[in-house]
Amino acid sequence: MSQLKLYNTLTKEKEDFTPIHPGKVTMYTCGPTVYGYQHIGNYKSFMTADVLYRYLTHGPNPYEVKYIQNITDVGHLTEDDLNQGDTGEDKMIKKAKAENKTPQDIAKYYTNYHFEKSEELNLSEPMRYPRATQYIDKMIAMIENLIAKGHAYASNGNVFFDVESFADYGKLSGNTLTNLQTGARLEEPHADKRNQWDFALWLQAPKEHLMQWNSPWGAGYPGWHIECSAMATEELDTTIDIHTGGEDHIFPHHEAEIAQSEGATDKPFANYWLHTRHMMIEGKKMSKSKGTLLTIEDVKEEGFSPMDLRMTYLQSHYRSQMNFTWDSLIQAKSTVHKIEEFYQNLLLSKEKKVKNEKFWPYDDVDPYKYDFSSEKESFNSSMSDDLNTPSALESIHSIIHNVNSGLALKSKEINSTHGHVKASALGYIDNFQEIINFFDQSVINVLGIELKKELNIIPQKIIDLAEMRVKARDRKDFQESDKLRDEIAEAGYTIKDAANGYRITKT
């Protein structure tokens, strides 16, 4: 059994995964700021957390996982990547003003949108979705603790984290104070800060501010960074096993989370940090103004399903620079269809075997047990190697190829009155249920590709048309054959000719 290895942004190495408590895992992922529609780049990051969660719970060494994804509904400012979270307008309030609604209305609408899209992409539902506005008292308590320990200070109703008080600041991103001071300067440091790199924990709210709470420092609202620290430690523990997010979170957000969490608890905050690389669109950075900021609705309008998009994510490693193209989505759609078709053929073959129906008119053929142990081992080895989904998919393709081509029979051939014919592997395989079980575990449970577990029964009328078409072809009446094929297509089915007959699939 392969040991799970994860690339840890904190150590810059691929490490063996060892949870704090044997058999149990705590996992936190930075969720959406619910002021607008999430784009397909956002969901690439959420996919990483989902695949990790799925492999932890459905892999060969299953864990009990407490999985949390937060909802940011306050405190995320428009310039949070600049000036250490103390500049700009709250994104929730800005959107509320633009749509003439309350921040609460905005939060509810876009939170529900995120839930709907997550369901469409078959993302696993976390144990909880804590909302920042529900944890204000926990944030205030943590800020008070940081002030008492000398890690934070209040100034004119604002509270800032003193980065010079935390010796390990920069250990995640490499942005130590030394490196920051020799690099770019913040354009307009906040007047109440001691150090330009100190970051906001609490900000004073003007009277007209739409979201504010009473605190020991006056009416105000929390900084973005303190929210995740409060929610993660409250919902999980002072030290958690895994924290995930996009690479844009590394600095300053996750760097700040570490400093304030460890400053408050004097314990490590998270043992493993996983970050998903940005997504490019047709080789360009995603941009709303340039029309390269795509949503799931945009993908569906082009005739693709959320499962096609999910497959596109899986075909790229989470730490690689994924370049989304419409051609890649076409390829992903084809892959999903190929897997779905094969799975349905497995179900059909199993049913025929149960009913003792003959696959072929040959009485002297012994069933063959298809040995896919190498593919099974390869799949789990790939997933254990830092969630290498592209390699894991290769194992699935190998099974499909070997079975469909008859290689599983070791090129066994049979003589018939029609000549020397290589028979279809599915006609001989004896262990359908084993293969079905593996696809259930690997494709459905781990990779999260939705496959219909009920057999798509072809109506007898369609089968009769197909048999009539065979007779028309045998007498070389190709005009009649084409007419019957079109009639089958109009009914919503596709017929494909094969050396040993035909195959019917629902369009």
C-alpha positions as CSV (number, residue, x, y, z in Angstrom):
1,M,0.0,0.0,0.0
2,S,1.5,3.3,-1.1
3,Q,2.2,5.9,1.6
4,L,0.3,9.2,0.9
5,K,2.7,12.0,0.1
6,L,1.7,15.6,-0.1
7,Y,3.7,18.6,-1.3
8,N,3.9,20.9,1.7
9,T,4.2,24.6,0.8
10,L,5.5,25.2,4.4
11,T,8.6,23.0,3.9
12,K,8.8,23.2,0.1
13,E,9.0,19.4,0.0
14,K,6.9,16.4,-0.7
15,E,6.3,14.7,2.6
16,D,4.8,11.5,4.0
17,F,1.4,12.4,5.4
18,T,1.1,11.6,9.1
19,P,-2.0,12.9,10.9
20,I,-2.0,14.2,14.4
21,H,-4.3,11.5,15.5
22,P,-4.1,8.1,13.9
23,G,-7.1,7.4,11.6
24,K,-8.4,11.0,11.9
25,V,-7.8,14.1,9.8
26,T,-8.7,17.7,10.3
27,M,-8.9,19.8,7.1
28,Y,-9.7,23.4,6.5
29,T,-10.0,25.1,3.1
30,C,-10.5,28.8,2.3
31,G,-13.9,29.1,0.7
32,P,-15.5,31.9,-1.3
33,T,-16.0,35.5,-0.5
34,V,-19.7,35.7,-1.4
35,Y,-19.9,39.0,-3.2
36,G,-20.1,37.7,-6.8
37,Y,-20.2,34.6,-9.0
38,Q,-17.3,32.3,-8.5
39,H,-15.3,31.6,-11.7
40,I,-13.9,28.3,-13.0
41,G,-10.5,29.2,-11.6
42,N,-12.0,29.4,-8.1
43,Y,-13.5,26.0,-8.5
44,K,-10.1,24.5,-9.5
45,S,-8.9,25.3,-6.0
46,F,-12.1,23.9,-4.4
47,M,-11.5,20.7,-6.6
48,T,-8.1,20.2,-5.0
49,A,-9.7,20.1,-1.5
50,D,-12.5,17.8,-2.8
51,V,-10.1,15.3,-4.4
52,L,-7.9,15.2,-1.3
53,Y,-11.0,14.7,0.9
54,R,-12.3,12.0,-1.3
55,Y,-8.9,10.1,-1.4
56,L,-8.6,10.4,2.4
57,T,-12.1,9.0,2.9
58,H,-12.3,6.5,0.0
59,G,-8.6,5.5,-0.6
60,P,-7.0,2.2,0.4
61,N,-6.2,3.7,3.9
62,P,-9.5,5.5,4.8
63,Y,-9.6,8.2,7.4
64,E,-12.3,9.9,9.4
65,V,-12.1,13.5,8.1
66,K,-13.5,16.6,9.7
67,Y,-13.6,18.9,6.7
68,I,-14.5,22.6,7.0
69,Q,-14.9,25.2,4.2
70,N,-15.5,28.8,5.3
71,I,-17.8,31.4,3.8
72,T,-16.4,35.0,3.9
73,D,-19.3,37.4,4.2
74,V,-17.5,40.4,5.8
75,G,-14.0,42.0,6.1
76,H,-12.5,41.1,2.7
77,L,-11.5,44.5,1.3
78,T,-11.0,45.4,-2.3
79,E,-7.3,46.0,-1.7
80,D,-6.6,43.2,0.7
81,D,-3.6,42.1,-1.2
82,L,-2.1,45.6,-0.7
83,N,-1.4,47.5,2.5
84,Q,-1.8,44.3,4.6
85,G,-5.6,44.3,4.7
86,D,-6.4,47.8,5.9
87,T,-7.2,49.6,2.7
88,G,-10.2,49.6,0.4
89,E,-13.9,49.0,0.6
90,D,-15.5,45.9,1.9
91,K,-16.4,43.7,-1.1
92,M,-19.7,42.8,0.3
93,I,-20.7,46.4,0.9
94,K,-19.5,47.5,-2.5
95,K,-21.7,44.9,-4.2
96,A,-24.6,45.7,-2.0
97,K,-24.5,49.3,-2.9
98,A,-24.1,48.5,-6.6
99,E,-27.2,46.3,-6.5
100,N,-29.2,48.4,-4.0
101,K,-29.4,45.5,-1.6
102,T,-28.3,44.7,1.9
103,P,-24.9,42.9,2.5
104,Q,-27.0,40.1,4.0
105,D,-29.0,39.7,0.8
106,I,-25.8,39.6,-1.3
107,A,-24.3,37.0,1.0
108,K,-27.3,34.8,0.9
109,Y,-27.7,34.9,-2.9
110,Y,-24.0,34.2,-3.7
111,T,-23.6,31.6,-1.0
112,N,-26.6,29.7,-2.4
113,Y,-25.0,30.1,-5.9
114,H,-21.8,28.5,-4.6
115,F,-23.7,25.6,-3.1
116,E,-25.5,25.0,-6.3
117,K,-22.3,25.1,-8.4
118,S,-20.5,22.9,-5.9
119,E,-23.3,20.3,-6.2
120,E,-23.2,20.5,-10.0
121,L,-19.4,19.8,-9.9
122,N,-20.1,17.0,-7.5
123,L,-17.9,18.6,-4.8
124,S,-18.1,16.8,-1.5
125,E,-20.1,18.7,1.1
126,P,-17.9,19.8,4.1
127,M,-18.9,19.0,7.6
128,R,-19.7,22.7,8.1
129,Y,-19.7,26.0,6.2
130,P,-18.9,28.5,9.0
131,R,-19.7,32.1,8.1
132,A,-17.5,34.8,9.2
133,T,-20.3,37.0,10.6
134,Q,-21.3,34.1,13.0
135,Y,-17.8,34.2,14.7
136,I,-17.3,37.8,15.5
137,D,-17.1,37.1,19.3
138,K,-14.5,34.4,18.7
139,M,-12.4,36.9,16.6
140,I,-12.6,39.5,19.3
141,A,-11.5,37.0,21.9
142,M,-8.5,36.0,19.8
143,I,-7.6,39.6,19.2
144,E,-7.7,40.3,22.9
145,N,-5.5,37.3,23.5
146,L,-3.0,38.6,20.9
147,I,-2.9,42.1,22.5
148,A,-2.3,40.5,25.9
149,K,0.6,38.5,24.6
150,G,2.2,41.5,22.9
151,H,1.5,40.4,19.4
152,A,-1.0,43.1,18.6
153,Y,-1.8,46.7,19.5
154,A,-4.8,49.0,19.3
155,S,-4.6,52.5,17.8
156,N,-7.6,54.9,17.3
157,G,-10.1,52.1,17.2
158,N,-8.0,49.9,14.9
159,V,-6.1,46.8,16.0
160,F,-3.0,45.6,14.1
161,F,-0.8,42.5,14.4
162,D,2.8,43.4,15.2
163,V,4.8,41.4,12.6
164,E,8.1,42.1,14.4
165,S,6.7,40.2,17.5
166,F,6.5,37.0,15.5
167,A,9.9,35.6,14.7
168,D,8.7,33.1,12.1
169,Y,6.8,35.6,10.0
170,G,7.4,34.8,6.3
171,K,8.1,31.0,6.8
172,L,5.3,30.0,4.4
173,S,5.8,32.5,1.6
174,G,9.4,33.5,2.0
175,N,8.3,37.0,2.6
176,T,10.3,37.6,5.8
177,L,10.5,41.1,7.1
178,T,14.1,41.3,5.8
179,N,13.0,40.3,2.3
180,L,10.0,42.6,2.4
181,Q,12.1,45.6,3.6
182,T,14.6,45.1,0.7
183,G,11.8,44.7,-1.8
184,A,8.7,46.8,-2.7
185,R,7.3,49.3,-0.3
186,L,3.6,49.7,0.5
187,E,2.4,52.9,-1.3
188,E,0.5,54.4,1.6
189,P,1.0,52.7,5.0
190,H,-1.8,53.2,7.4
191,A,-1.2,56.1,9.7
192,D,-2.0,54.1,12.9
193,K,0.5,51.3,12.2
194,R,3.9,51.0,13.8
195,N,5.4,49.0,10.9
196,Q,4.1,49.2,7.3
197,W,3.9,45.4,7.2
198,D,1.7,45.1,10.3
199,F,-1.7,43.8,9.2
200,A,-5.2,44.6,10.3
201,L,-7.1,42.5,12.9
202,W,-9.9,45.0,13.5
203,L,-10.8,48.2,11.7
204,Q,-12.8,51.2,13.0
205,A,-16.1,51.6,11.2
206,P,-17.5,54.9,10.2
207,K,-21.1,55.5,11.4
208,E,-22.5,54.9,8.0
209,H,-20.7,51.6,7.5
210,L,-23.3,48.8,6.7
211,M,-21.5,46.1,8.7
212,Q,-20.2,46.8,12.1
213,W,-20.1,45.3,15.6
214,N,-19.3,46.6,19.1
215,S,-15.9,45.7,20.5
216,P,-13.5,46.8,23.2
217,W,-12.0,49.2,20.7
218,G,-15.2,50.7,19.5
219,A,-17.6,49.9,16.7
220,G,-15.9,48.2,13.8
221,Y,-15.4,45.0,11.8
222,P,-12.8,42.2,11.6
223,G,-9.9,42.0,9.2
224,W,-10.1,39.2,6.6
225,H,-7.1,37.2,8.0
226,I,-8.3,36.9,11.6
227,E,-11.6,35.3,10.4
228,C,-10.0,32.0,9.2
229,S,-7.9,31.7,12.3
230,A,-10.9,32.0,14.5
231,M,-13.1,29.7,12.5
232,A,-10.5,27.0,12.0
233,T,-9.4,26.8,15.6
234,E,-13.0,27.0,16.9
235,E,-14.3,24.3,14.5
236,L,-11.3,22.0,14.4
237,D,-8.5,22.5,16.8
238,T,-5.6,24.8,17.7
239,T,-3.4,22.7,15.4
240,I,-5.0,21.2,12.2
241,D,-3.6,18.6,9.9
242,I,-4.2,20.2,6.5
243,H,-5.0,23.7,5.2
244,T,-5.7,24.2,1.5
245,G,-6.3,27.2,-0.8
246,G,-5.2,28.9,-4.0
247,E,-1.6,30.0,-4.5
248,D,-2.8,33.7,-4.3
249,H,-3.7,33.0,-0.6
250,I,-0.1,32.2,0.3
251,F,0.7,35.8,0.9
252,P,-0.5,37.7,2.7
253,H,-3.6,35.7,3.8
254,H,-2.1,32.4,4.9
255,E,1.1,34.0,6.1
256,A,-1.1,36.2,8.4
257,E,-3.2,33.2,9.5
258,I,0.0,31.4,10.7
259,A,1.3,34.5,12.6
260,Q,-1.9,35.3,14.4
261,S,-2.9,31.7,15.1
262,E,0.5,30.6,16.4
263,G,0.8,33.9,18.3
264,A,-2.4,33.2,20.1
265,T,-2.0,29.5,20.8
266,D,1.8,29.1,20.9
267,K,1.2,25.9,18.8
268,P,1.7,25.1,15.1
269,F,-1.4,26.2,13.2
270,A,-1.4,23.6,10.3
271,N,1.0,20.8,9.6
272,Y,0.5,20.6,5.8
273,W,-0.3,23.4,3.4
274,L,-1.6,22.6,-0.1
275,H,-1.9,25.3,-2.7
276,T,-3.5,25.2,-6.1
277,R,-1.8,26.9,-9.0
278,H,-3.6,29.6,-11.0
279,M,-5.6,28.8,-14.1
280,M,-4.9,30.4,-17.4
281,I,-7.6,30.9,-20.1
282,E,-6.4,30.2,-23.6
283,G,-2.9,31.1,-22.4
284,K,-4.0,34.4,-20.8
285,K,-4.6,35.5,-17.2
286,M,-8.2,35.4,-16.3
287,S,-9.7,38.9,-16.5
288,K,-13.3,40.1,-16.4
289,S,-12.5,43.2,-18.6
290,K,-10.8,41.0,-21.3
291,G,-13.7,38.5,-21.3
292,T,-11.5,35.6,-19.9
293,L,-13.3,35.3,-16.6
294,L,-15.5,32.2,-17.2
295,T,-18.2,30.8,-15.0
296,I,-19.8,27.4,-15.0
297,E,-22.8,29.0,-16.8
298,D,-20.4,30.0,-19.6
299,V,-19.2,26.4,-19.9
300,K,-22.8,25.0,-20.0
301,E,-23.8,27.5,-22.6
302,E,-21.2,26.1,-24.9
303,G,-22.8,22.6,-24.6
304,F,-20.5,21.2,-21.9
305,S,-21.6,19.7,-18.6
306,P,-20.1,20.3,-15.1
307,M,-18.7,16.8,-15.3
308,D,-16.8,17.7,-18.4
309,L,-15.3,20.6,-16.5
310,R,-14.5,18.4,-13.6
311,M,-12.6,16.1,-15.9
312,T,-10.7,19.0,-17.3
313,Y,-9.5,19.8,-13.8
314,L,-8.6,16.2,-13.2
315,Q,-6.5,16.0,-16.4
316,S,-4.2,18.7,-14.9
317,H,-2.2,18.3,-11.6
318,Y,-3.3,20.8,-9.0
319,R,0.2,22.2,-8.7
320,S,0.7,22.7,-12.4
321,Q,-0.2,25.7,-14.4
322,M,-3.5,24.7,-16.0
323,N,-4.3,26.3,-19.3
324,F,-8.0,26.0,-20.0
325,T,-9.0,25.9,-23.7
326,W,-12.2,24.9,-25.4
327,D,-10.3,22.1,-27.1
328,S,-9.2,20.7,-23.7
329,L,-12.9,20.7,-22.7
330,I,-13.8,18.9,-25.9
331,Q,-11.2,16.2,-25.0
332,A,-12.5,16.0,-21.4
333,K,-16.1,15.6,-22.7
334,S,-14.9,12.7,-24.9
335,T,-13.1,11.1,-21.9
336,V,-16.2,11.3,-19.7
337,H,-18.3,9.7,-22.5
338,K,-15.8,7.0,-23.0
339,I,-15.8,6.1,-19.3
340,E,-19.6,6.3,-19.0
341,E,-20.0,4.0,-22.0
342,F,-17.5,1.5,-20.7
343,Y,-19.2,1.4,-17.3
344,Q,-22.6,0.8,-18.9
345,N,-21.1,-2.0,-20.9
346,L,-19.8,-3.6,-17.7
347,L,-23.3,-3.4,-16.2
348,L,-24.8,-4.9,-19.3
349,S,-22.3,-7.7,-19.5
350,K,-22.8,-8.5,-15.8
351,E,-26.6,-8.7,-16.4
352,K,-26.1,-11.0,-19.4
353,K,-23.9,-13.2,-17.3
354,V,-26.4,-13.4,-14.4
355,K,-29.1,-14.3,-16.9
356,N,-26.8,-16.9,-18.5
357,E,-27.2,-15.3,-21.8
358,K,-24.6,-16.0,-24.5
359,F,-22.4,-13.1,-25.7
360,W,-21.3,-14.9,-28.8
361,P,-22.5,-18.0,-30.7
362,Y,-19.4,-20.0,-29.6
363,D,-19.9,-22.8,-27.1
364,D,-16.3,-23.7,-26.6
365,V,-15.0,-20.5,-25.0
366,D,-14.0,-20.5,-21.4
367,P,-14.5,-17.4,-19.3
368,Y,-11.3,-15.4,-18.5
369,K,-10.6,-13.5,-15.3
370,Y,-9.2,-10.2,-16.2
371,D,-6.2,-9.3,-13.9
372,F,-6.2,-5.6,-13.4
373,S,-4.1,-5.6,-10.3
374,S,-1.3,-3.6,-11.9
375,E,-3.7,-0.8,-12.9
376,K,-5.3,-0.8,-9.5
377,E,-1.9,-0.5,-7.9
378,S,-0.9,2.2,-10.4
379,F,-4.1,4.2,-9.6
380,N,-3.5,4.2,-5.9
381,S,0.2,4.9,-6.3
382,S,-0.6,7.9,-8.5
383,M,-3.2,9.3,-6.0
384,S,-0.8,8.7,-3.1
385,D,1.9,10.7,-5.0
386,D,0.6,14.2,-4.2
387,L,-2.8,13.5,-5.8
388,N,-1.5,12.9,-9.3
389,T,-4.9,12.7,-11.0
390,P,-3.5,12.8,-14.6
391,S,-1.5,9.6,-13.9
392,A,-4.4,8.0,-12.1
393,L,-6.6,8.6,-15.1
394,E,-4.1,6.8,-17.3
395,S,-4.7,3.7,-15.2
396,I,-8.4,3.9,-15.9
397,H,-7.8,4.4,-19.6
398,S,-5.5,1.3,-19.5
399,I,-8.3,-0.9,-18.2
400,I,-10.7,0.4,-20.8
401,H,-8.3,0.0,-23.6
402,N,-7.2,-3.5,-22.6
403,V,-10.7,-4.8,-22.1
404,N,-12.1,-3.2,-25.3
405,S,-9.2,-4.3,-27.5
406,G,-9.3,-7.9,-26.2
407,L,-5.7,-7.6,-24.8
408,A,-7.1,-8.9,-21.5
409,L,-7.6,-12.2,-23.3
410,K,-3.9,-12.3,-24.1
411,S,-4.9,-12.1,-27.8
412,K,-7.0,-15.3,-27.5
413,E,-8.6,-16.0,-30.8
414,I,-11.3,-18.3,-32.0
415,N,-12.2,-19.9,-35.3
416,S,-15.7,-19.5,-36.6
417,T,-17.6,-20.0,-39.8
418,H,-17.0,-16.3,-40.5
419,G,-13.2,-16.7,-40.4
420,H,-10.5,-16.1,-37.9
421,V,-12.1,-13.5,-35.5
422,K,-10.7,-11.9,-32.4
423,A,-13.6,-11.8,-29.9
424,S,-14.6,-8.9,-27.6
425,A,-13.0,-9.1,-24.2
426,L,-16.3,-8.3,-22.5
427,G,-17.7,-11.5,-24.0
428,Y,-15.3,-13.6,-22.0
429,I,-14.4,-11.7,-18.8
430,D,-15.7,-13.6,-15.8
431,N,-15.1,-11.0,-13.0
432,F,-17.3,-8.1,-14.0
433,Q,-18.3,-7.3,-10.5
434,E,-14.6,-6.8,-9.4
435,I,-14.1,-4.3,-12.2
436,I,-17.3,-2.5,-11.4
437,N,-16.3,-2.3,-7.8
438,F,-13.0,-0.8,-8.7
439,F,-14.7,1.8,-10.9
440,D,-17.1,2.6,-8.1
441,Q,-14.2,3.2,-5.8
442,S,-11.7,4.9,-8.1
443,V,-13.8,6.8,-10.7
444,I,-17.0,7.6,-8.7
445,N,-15.8,7.9,-5.1
446,V,-12.2,9.2,-5.5
447,L,-12.2,11.1,-8.8
448,G,-15.8,12.2,-8.3
449,I,-17.0,11.5,-11.8
450,E,-20.7,10.8,-11.7
451,L,-21.6,7.5,-13.5
452,K,-25.1,6.1,-13.7
453,K,-25.2,2.9,-11.6
454,E,-28.4,1.8,-13.2
455,L,-28.3,0.0,-16.6
456,N,-29.5,2.1,-19.5
457,I,-31.9,-0.5,-21.0
458,I,-32.2,-0.1,-24.8
459,P,-35.9,-0.3,-25.7
460,Q,-36.9,-3.3,-27.7
461,K,-38.1,-1.1,-30.5
462,I,-34.6,0.3,-31.0
463,I,-33.1,-3.2,-30.9
464,D,-35.6,-4.4,-33.6
465,L,-34.6,-1.5,-35.8
466,A,-31.0,-2.4,-35.3
467,E,-31.6,-6.0,-36.3
468,M,-33.5,-4.9,-39.3
469,R,-30.6,-2.7,-40.3
470,V,-28.2,-5.7,-40.0
471,K,-30.4,-7.7,-42.4
472,A,-30.5,-4.7,-44.8
473,R,-26.7,-4.5,-44.7
474,D,-26.3,-8.2,-45.3
475,R,-28.4,-7.9,-48.5
476,K,-26.4,-4.8,-49.3
477,D,-29.4,-2.5,-49.2
478,F,-27.5,0.4,-47.9
479,Q,-30.2,2.9,-48.6
480,E,-32.5,1.1,-46.3
481,S,-29.7,0.7,-43.8
482,D,-29.1,4.4,-43.7
483,K,-32.8,5.1,-43.3
484,L,-33.0,2.8,-40.3
485,R,-29.8,4.4,-38.8
486,D,-31.5,7.8,-39.1
487,E,-34.7,6.5,-37.5
488,I,-32.6,5.2,-34.6
489,A,-30.9,8.5,-34.3
490,E,-34.2,10.4,-34.3
491,A,-35.3,8.3,-31.3
492,G,-32.2,9.5,-29.4
493,Y,-29.8,6.6,-29.9
494,T,-26.6,6.1,-31.8
495,I,-25.6,2.8,-33.5
496,K,-22.0,2.0,-34.2
497,D,-20.9,-0.9,-36.4
498,A,-18.2,-3.3,-35.1
499,A,-16.4,-6.4,-36.4
500,N,-18.6,-8.5,-34.3
501,G,-21.9,-6.7,-34.7
502,Y,-23.0,-3.3,-33.4
503,R,-23.3,-1.2,-30.3
504,I,-26.2,1.0,-29.4
505,T,-25.8,4.0,-27.0
506,K,-28.2,6.7,-25.9
507,T,-27.3,10.0,-27.4
